[in-house]
Amino acid sequence: MQYISHYHSPLGNILLAADQIGLTGLWFEGQKYFALYLDKEHEEKEVPVLQQTKKWLDIYFSGKEPDFKLPLHFTGTDFQNEVWEILSAIPYGQTTTYGEIAKQIAAKRGLARMSAQAVGGAVGHNEISIIVPCHRVVGSNGSLTGYAGGIDKKIKLLTLEKVSLDSFFIPKKGTAL
């Protein structure tokens, strides 16, 4: 059984979802893939993990790095879960590229290379936005593409974390505009 709750952030309303294992979803209302894998049968209820998530978000949106981890329950494919684990390790206030994540997975699997586009697909389907910080992933050329919540939210999240945006640019066309 999944439980849901709502959170009002400075960037818009957020839907939270969790099960008995941990947080399963965090989506901005109206974002691409909104609640795609949310169980059809769910209940609105303030379970402890959702209360913890709201506390984490309060700290985060105050401009500070939360000093505790939340229990997460990834519900994607093995590949998606592998990518999301890597996303979870990107430090607050730092960025990485799709290509760097692809290199990490290739090395772990003993492969010569891995597709950055495949990584981009997994990043784009991240079910636990912000906490699994897909907004910290950028194109190797400095493009701020690839955020299901929209490029404006990606910029605001990076700015909140005091990431210098000087070396990045907004693409003219792309997946997150």
C-alpha atoms as an extended CHARMM CRD file, in Angstrom:
* protein
*
       177  EXT
         1         1  MET       CA              0.0000000000        0.0000000000        0.0000000000  PROA      1               0.0000000000
         2         2  GLN       CA              1.2620000000        3.4540000000       -0.8830000000  PROA      2               0.0000000000
         3         3  TYR       CA              0.4620000000        6.5400000000        1.1370000000  PROA      3               0.0000000000
         4         4  ILE       CA              0.4640000000       10.0800000000       -0.2040000000  PROA      4               0.0000000000
         5         5  SER       CA              0.7220000000       13.5650000000        1.1790000000  PROA      5               0.0000000000
         6         6  HSD       CA              1.1050000000       17.0600000000       -0.2420000000  PROA      6               0.0000000000
         7         7  TYR       CA              3.8330000000       19.6120000000        0.3710000000  PROA      7               0.0000000000
         8         8  HSD       CA              3.7310000000       23.2770000000       -0.5860000000  PROA      8               0.0000000000
         9         9  SER       CA              7.2380000000       24.2980000000       -1.6790000000  PROA      9               0.0000000000
        10        10  PRO       CA              8.5050000000       27.6990000000       -2.8200000000  PROA      10              0.0000000000
        11        11  LEU       CA              8.6710000000       26.1920000000       -6.3370000000  PROA      11              0.0000000000
        12        12  GLY       CA              5.1520000000       24.7980000000       -6.3910000000  PROA      12              0.0000000000
        13        13  ASN       CA              3.0510000000       22.0170000000       -4.9640000000  PROA      13              0.0000000000
        14        14  ILE       CA              4.6390000000       18.6160000000       -4.5050000000  PROA      14              0.0000000000
        15        15  LEU       CA              3.0440000000       15.1830000000       -4.2220000000  PROA      15              0.0000000000
        16        16  LEU       CA              4.8300000000       12.7470000000       -1.9140000000  PROA      16              0.0000000000
        17        17  ALA       CA              4.3610000000        8.9680000000       -1.8980000000  PROA      17              0.0000000000
        18        18  ALA       CA              5.6970000000        6.2430000000        0.3750000000  PROA      18              0.0000000000
        19        19  ASP       CA              5.1680000000        2.6280000000        1.2670000000  PROA      19              0.0000000000
        20        20  GLN       CA              6.2240000000        0.5190000000        4.2510000000  PROA      20              0.0000000000
        21        21  ILE       CA              9.8540000000        0.4880000000        3.0390000000  PROA      21              0.0000000000
        22        22  GLY       CA             10.4150000000        4.1660000000        2.3180000000  PROA      22              0.0000000000
        23        23  LEU       CA              9.7500000000        7.1630000000        0.1080000000  PROA      23              0.0000000000
        24        24  THR       CA              8.6700000000        6.0510000000       -3.3790000000  PROA      24              0.0000000000
        25        25  GLY       CA              7.8390000000        9.3440000000       -5.0490000000  PROA      25              0.0000000000
        26        26  LEU       CA              8.2620000000       13.1040000000       -4.9760000000  PROA      26              0.0000000000
        27        27  TRP       CA              6.8470000000       14.9950000000       -7.9380000000  PROA      27              0.0000000000
        28        28  PHE       CA              6.1280000000       18.6280000000       -8.7070000000  PROA      28              0.0000000000
        29        29  GLU       CA              2.5060000000       18.9250000000       -9.7950000000  PROA      29              0.0000000000
        30        30  GLY       CA              2.3200000000       18.9470000000      -13.5720000000  PROA      30              0.0000000000
        31        31  GLN       CA              5.8410000000       17.6840000000      -14.1760000000  PROA      31              0.0000000000
        32        32  LYS       CA              6.6780000000       15.1850000000      -16.8920000000  PROA      32              0.0000000000
        33        33  TYR       CA              5.9160000000       11.6020000000      -15.7400000000  PROA      33              0.0000000000
        34        34  PHE       CA              3.8920000000       12.9500000000      -12.7750000000  PROA      34              0.0000000000
        35        35  ALA       CA              3.0630000000       10.0610000000      -10.4120000000  PROA      35              0.0000000000
        36        36  LEU       CA              3.6210000000        7.6110000000      -13.2640000000  PROA      36              0.0000000000
        37        37  TYR       CA              4.1050000000        4.5950000000      -10.9950000000  PROA      37              0.0000000000
        38        38  LEU       CA              1.9090000000        5.6300000000       -8.0960000000  PROA      38              0.0000000000
        39        39  ASP       CA             -0.3360000000        2.7210000000       -7.1130000000  PROA      39              0.0000000000
        40        40  LYS       CA             -3.8910000000        3.2550000000       -8.3000000000  PROA      40              0.0000000000
        41        41  GLU       CA             -4.9990000000        2.2570000000       -4.8170000000  PROA      41              0.0000000000
        42        42  HSD       CA             -3.3220000000        4.5970000000       -2.3490000000  PROA      42              0.0000000000
        43        43  GLU       CA             -4.3470000000        6.4290000000        0.7760000000  PROA      43              0.0000000000
        44        44  GLU       CA             -3.7530000000       10.0050000000        1.8910000000  PROA      44              0.0000000000
        45        45  LYS       CA             -2.1470000000        9.5420000000        5.3050000000  PROA      45              0.0000000000
        46        46  GLU       CA              0.6780000000       11.2250000000        7.2380000000  PROA      46              0.0000000000
        47        47  VAL       CA              2.8910000000        8.2040000000        7.8460000000  PROA      47              0.0000000000
        48        48  PRO       CA              6.2760000000        8.8060000000        9.5750000000  PROA      48              0.0000000000
        49        49  VAL       CA              8.3920000000        8.7300000000        6.3960000000  PROA      49              0.0000000000
        50        50  LEU       CA              6.2000000000       11.4200000000        4.8230000000  PROA      50              0.0000000000
        51        51  GLN       CA              6.5130000000       13.5580000000        7.9650000000  PROA      51              0.0000000000
        52        52  GLN       CA             10.3160000000       13.0890000000        7.8510000000  PROA      52              0.0000000000
        53        53  THR       CA             10.3280000000       14.0320000000        4.1650000000  PROA      53              0.0000000000
        54        54  LYS       CA              8.4790000000       17.2800000000        4.8860000000  PROA      54              0.0000000000
        55        55  LYS       CA             11.0260000000       18.1250000000        7.6030000000  PROA      55              0.0000000000
        56        56  TRP       CA             13.8580000000       17.3500000000        5.1270000000  PROA      56              0.0000000000
        57        57  LEU       CA             12.2220000000       19.5990000000        2.5020000000  PROA      57              0.0000000000
        58        58  ASP       CA             11.7370000000       22.4280000000        5.0270000000  PROA      58              0.0000000000
        59        59  ILE       CA             15.4730000000       22.3640000000        5.7730000000  PROA      59              0.0000000000
        60        60  TYR       CA             16.3920000000       22.0760000000        2.0930000000  PROA      60              0.0000000000
        61        61  PHE       CA             14.1860000000       24.9690000000        0.9760000000  PROA      61              0.0000000000
        62        62  SER       CA             15.6040000000       27.1320000000        3.7950000000  PROA      62              0.0000000000
        63        63  GLY       CA             18.8970000000       26.9680000000        1.8430000000  PROA      63              0.0000000000
        64        64  LYS       CA             20.6370000000       24.4010000000        4.0370000000  PROA      64              0.0000000000
        65        65  GLU       CA             21.7830000000       20.8610000000        3.3610000000  PROA      65              0.0000000000
        66        66  PRO       CA             19.6450000000       18.4230000000        5.3930000000  PROA      66              0.0000000000
        67        67  ASP       CA             21.8100000000       16.4640000000        7.8250000000  PROA      67              0.0000000000
        68        68  PHE       CA             19.8530000000       13.2210000000        7.7130000000  PROA      68              0.0000000000
        69        69  LYS       CA             18.9640000000       10.6110000000        5.1190000000  PROA      69              0.0000000000
        70        70  LEU       CA             15.4800000000        9.4050000000        4.3350000000  PROA      70              0.0000000000
        71        71  PRO       CA             14.5440000000        5.7770000000        3.7320000000  PROA      71              0.0000000000
        72        72  LEU       CA             14.0530000000        5.4260000000       -0.0160000000  PROA      72              0.0000000000
        73        73  HSD       CA             12.3460000000        2.6560000000       -1.9700000000  PROA      73              0.0000000000
        74        74  PHE       CA             13.3050000000        2.6860000000       -5.6410000000  PROA      74              0.0000000000
        75        75  THR       CA             10.6940000000        0.9770000000       -7.7960000000  PROA      75              0.0000000000
        76        76  GLY       CA             12.3080000000        1.2220000000      -11.2300000000  PROA      76              0.0000000000
        77        77  THR       CA             14.1420000000       -1.2780000000      -13.3960000000  PROA      77              0.0000000000
        78        78  ASP       CA             17.5240000000       -2.5860000000      -12.2560000000  PROA      78              0.0000000000
        79        79  PHE       CA             19.2450000000       -0.0890000000      -14.5680000000  PROA      79              0.0000000000
        80        80  GLN       CA             17.1280000000        2.8390000000      -13.3400000000  PROA      80              0.0000000000
        81        81  ASN       CA             17.7520000000        1.8750000000       -9.7210000000  PROA      81              0.0000000000
        82        82  GLU       CA             21.5030000000        1.7310000000      -10.4110000000  PROA      82              0.0000000000
        83        83  VAL       CA             21.4240000000        5.2260000000      -11.9230000000  PROA      83              0.0000000000
        84        84  TRP       CA             19.2870000000        6.5600000000       -9.0650000000  PROA      84              0.0000000000
        85        85  GLU       CA             21.7720000000        5.1880000000       -6.5020000000  PROA      85              0.0000000000
        86        86  ILE       CA             24.5160000000        7.1660000000       -8.2590000000  PROA      86              0.0000000000
        87        87  LEU       CA             22.3210000000       10.2780000000       -8.2920000000  PROA      87              0.0000000000
        88        88  SER       CA             21.8130000000        9.8960000000       -4.5450000000  PROA      88              0.0000000000
        89        89  ALA       CA             25.5910000000       10.1690000000       -4.0470000000  PROA      89              0.0000000000
        90        90  ILE       CA             26.0160000000       13.5020000000       -5.8870000000  PROA      90              0.0000000000
        91        91  PRO       CA             27.0240000000       15.9480000000       -3.1520000000  PROA      91              0.0000000000
        92        92  TYR       CA             24.8620000000       18.9500000000       -2.2900000000  PROA      92              0.0000000000
        93        93  GLY       CA             25.9400000000       22.0000000000       -4.2650000000  PROA      93              0.0000000000
        94        94  GLN       CA             27.8130000000       20.0140000000       -6.9190000000  PROA      94              0.0000000000
        95        95  THR       CA             26.9750000000       18.7550000000      -10.3930000000  PROA      95              0.0000000000
        96        96  THR       CA             27.9760000000       15.8570000000      -12.6100000000  PROA      96              0.0000000000
        97        97  THR       CA             27.2460000000       14.9140000000      -16.2040000000  PROA      97              0.0000000000
        98        98  TYR       CA             25.2660000000       12.1570000000      -17.8590000000  PROA      98              0.0000000000
        99        99  GLY       CA             28.5470000000       10.9990000000      -19.3970000000  PROA      99              0.0000000000
       100       100  GLU       CA             30.2660000000       10.7260000000      -16.0110000000  PROA      100             0.0000000000
       101       101  ILE       CA             27.4200000000        8.5970000000      -14.6700000000  PROA      101             0.0000000000
       102       102  ALA       CA             27.6380000000        6.4230000000      -17.7940000000  PROA      102             0.0000000000
       103       103  LYS       CA             31.3850000000        5.9590000000      -17.1720000000  PROA      103             0.0000000000
       104       104  GLN       CA             30.7240000000        4.9050000000      -13.5630000000  PROA      104             0.0000000000
       105       105  ILE       CA             28.1910000000        2.2900000000      -14.6380000000  PROA      105             0.0000000000
       106       106  ALA       CA             30.4270000000        1.0210000000      -17.4460000000  PROA      106             0.0000000000
       107       107  ALA       CA             33.3470000000        0.6260000000      -15.0380000000  PROA      107             0.0000000000
       108       108  LYS       CA             31.1730000000       -1.1370000000      -12.4630000000  PROA      108             0.0000000000
       109       109  ARG       CA             29.9000000000       -3.5550000000      -15.1190000000  PROA      109             0.0000000000
       110       110  GLY       CA             33.3000000000       -4.0810000000      -16.7560000000  PROA      110             0.0000000000
       111       111  LEU       CA             32.1610000000       -2.5050000000      -20.0280000000  PROA      111             0.0000000000
       112       112  ALA       CA             34.1910000000       -0.3270000000      -22.3810000000  PROA      112             0.0000000000
       113       113  ARG       CA             31.4100000000        2.2700000000      -22.4330000000  PROA      113             0.0000000000
       114       114  MET       CA             27.7900000000        2.9550000000      -21.5550000000  PROA      114             0.0000000000
       115       115  SER       CA             25.3150000000        5.1980000000      -23.3550000000  PROA      115             0.0000000000
       116       116  ALA       CA             24.9080000000        8.6440000000      -21.7920000000  PROA      116             0.0000000000
       117       117  GLN       CA             21.4890000000        8.7560000000      -23.5080000000  PROA      117             0.0000000000
       118       118  ALA       CA             20.4050000000        5.6050000000      -21.6400000000  PROA      118             0.0000000000
       119       119  VAL       CA             21.5280000000        7.2630000000      -18.4190000000  PROA      119             0.0000000000
       120       120  GLY       CA             19.5510000000       10.3710000000      -19.4150000000  PROA      120             0.0000000000
       121       121  GLY       CA             16.4160000000        8.2670000000      -19.8360000000  PROA      121             0.0000000000
       122       122  ALA       CA             16.8250000000        6.8110000000      -16.3480000000  PROA      122             0.0000000000
       123       123  VAL       CA             17.5910000000       10.2210000000      -14.8360000000  PROA      123             0.0000000000
       124       124  GLY       CA             14.4890000000       11.6700000000      -16.4980000000  PROA      124             0.0000000000
       125       125  HSD       CA             12.2980000000        8.9560000000      -14.9690000000  PROA      125             0.0000000000
       126       126  ASN       CA             13.6080000000        9.5130000000      -11.4230000000  PROA      126             0.0000000000
       127       127  GLU       CA             10.5790000000        9.1090000000       -9.1770000000  PROA      127             0.0000000000
       128       128  ILE       CA             12.0520000000       10.8720000000       -6.1330000000  PROA      128             0.0000000000
       129       129  SER       CA             12.9300000000       14.3360000000       -7.3690000000  PROA      129             0.0000000000
       130       130  ILE       CA             15.0870000000       16.7080000000       -5.2700000000  PROA      130             0.0000000000
       131       131  ILE       CA             16.0250000000       14.0730000000       -2.6590000000  PROA      131             0.0000000000
       132       132  VAL       CA             17.4650000000       11.9100000000       -5.4310000000  PROA      132             0.0000000000
       133       133  PRO       CA             19.0410000000       14.9950000000       -7.0020000000  PROA      133             0.0000000000
       134       134  CYS       CA             18.5940000000       14.6050000000      -10.7440000000  PROA      134             0.0000000000
       135       135  HSD       CA             18.6910000000       18.4120000000      -10.9580000000  PROA      135             0.0000000000
       136       136  ARG       CA             22.4560000000       18.1280000000      -10.3130000000  PROA      136             0.0000000000
       137       137  VAL       CA             23.0350000000       16.3380000000      -13.6360000000  PROA      137             0.0000000000
       138       138  VAL       CA             23.9900000000       18.4850000000      -16.6230000000  PROA      138             0.0000000000
       139       139  GLY       CA             25.1200000000       17.9280000000      -20.1830000000  PROA      139             0.0000000000
       140       140  SER       CA             28.8670000000       17.5200000000      -20.7690000000  PROA      140             0.0000000000
       141       141  ASN       CA             28.7690000000       20.7130000000      -22.8570000000  PROA      141             0.0000000000
       142       142  GLY       CA             27.2700000000       22.7060000000      -19.9640000000  PROA      142             0.0000000000
       143       143  SER       CA             23.6580000000       22.3730000000      -21.0760000000  PROA      143             0.0000000000
       144       144  LEU       CA             21.0710000000       22.5500000000      -18.2970000000  PROA      144             0.0000000000
       145       145  THR       CA             18.8230000000       20.0420000000      -20.0190000000  PROA      145             0.0000000000
       146       146  GLY       CA             17.0380000000       17.0070000000      -18.6570000000  PROA      146             0.0000000000
       147       147  TYR       CA             14.8310000000       17.9680000000      -15.7070000000  PROA      147             0.0000000000
       148       148  ALA       CA             11.2830000000       16.5930000000      -15.7260000000  PROA      148             0.0000000000
       149       149  GLY       CA             10.1550000000       19.4240000000      -13.4360000000  PROA      149             0.0000000000
       150       150  GLY       CA             11.2430000000       21.9740000000      -16.0290000000  PROA      150             0.0000000000
       151       151  ILE       CA             14.3830000000       23.9780000000      -16.6600000000  PROA      151             0.0000000000
       152       152  ASP       CA             13.1800000000       26.8800000000      -14.4790000000  PROA      152             0.0000000000
       153       153  LYS       CA             12.9260000000       24.6290000000      -11.4160000000  PROA      153             0.0000000000
       154       154  LYS       CA             16.3050000000       23.0330000000      -12.1580000000  PROA      154             0.0000000000
       155       155  ILE       CA             17.9150000000       26.4880000000      -12.1990000000  PROA      155             0.0000000000
       156       156  LYS       CA             16.1750000000       27.4960000000       -8.9510000000  PROA      156             0.0000000000
       157       157  LEU       CA             17.2570000000       24.2710000000       -7.2070000000  PROA      157             0.0000000000
       158       158  LEU       CA             20.8800000000       24.6860000000       -8.3110000000  PROA      158             0.0000000000
       159       159  THR       CA             20.7990000000       28.3530000000       -7.2610000000  PROA      159             0.0000000000
       160       160  LEU       CA             19.3660000000       27.3790000000       -3.8630000000  PROA      160             0.0000000000
       161       161  GLU       CA             22.3860000000       25.0620000000       -3.4460000000  PROA      161             0.0000000000
       162       162  LYS       CA             24.6850000000       27.9740000000       -4.4320000000  PROA      162             0.0000000000
       163       163  VAL       CA             25.9280000000       26.2720000000       -7.6060000000  PROA      163             0.0000000000
       164       164  SER       CA             27.5600000000       28.8240000000       -9.8920000000  PROA      164             0.0000000000
       165       165  LEU       CA             25.6410000000       28.8240000000      -13.1670000000  PROA      165             0.0000000000
       166       166  ASP       CA             28.3390000000       30.7820000000      -15.0310000000  PROA      166             0.0000000000
       167       167  SER       CA             29.5510000000       27.7890000000      -17.0570000000  PROA      167             0.0000000000
       168       168  PHE       CA             26.0740000000       26.4880000000      -17.9100000000  PROA      168             0.0000000000
       169       169  PHE       CA             23.5490000000       27.4820000000      -20.5410000000  PROA      169             0.0000000000
       170       170  ILE       CA             19.8730000000       26.9020000000      -21.3030000000  PROA      170             0.0000000000
       171       171  PRO       CA             19.4520000000       24.9240000000      -24.5250000000  PROA      171             0.0000000000
       172       172  LYS       CA             17.3260000000       26.3690000000      -27.3260000000  PROA      172             0.0000000000
       173       173  LYS       CA             15.5270000000       23.0400000000      -27.6310000000  PROA      173             0.0000000000
       174       174  GLY       CA             15.6080000000       19.8970000000      -25.5520000000  PROA      174             0.0000000000
       175       175  THR       CA             13.8890000000       17.5240000000      -23.2070000000  PROA      175             0.0000000000
       176       176  ALA       CA             13.2520000000       19.8240000000      -20.2700000000  PROA      176             0.0000000000
       177       177  LEU       CA             12.0240000000       23.1010000000      -21.6700000000  PROA      177             0.0000000000
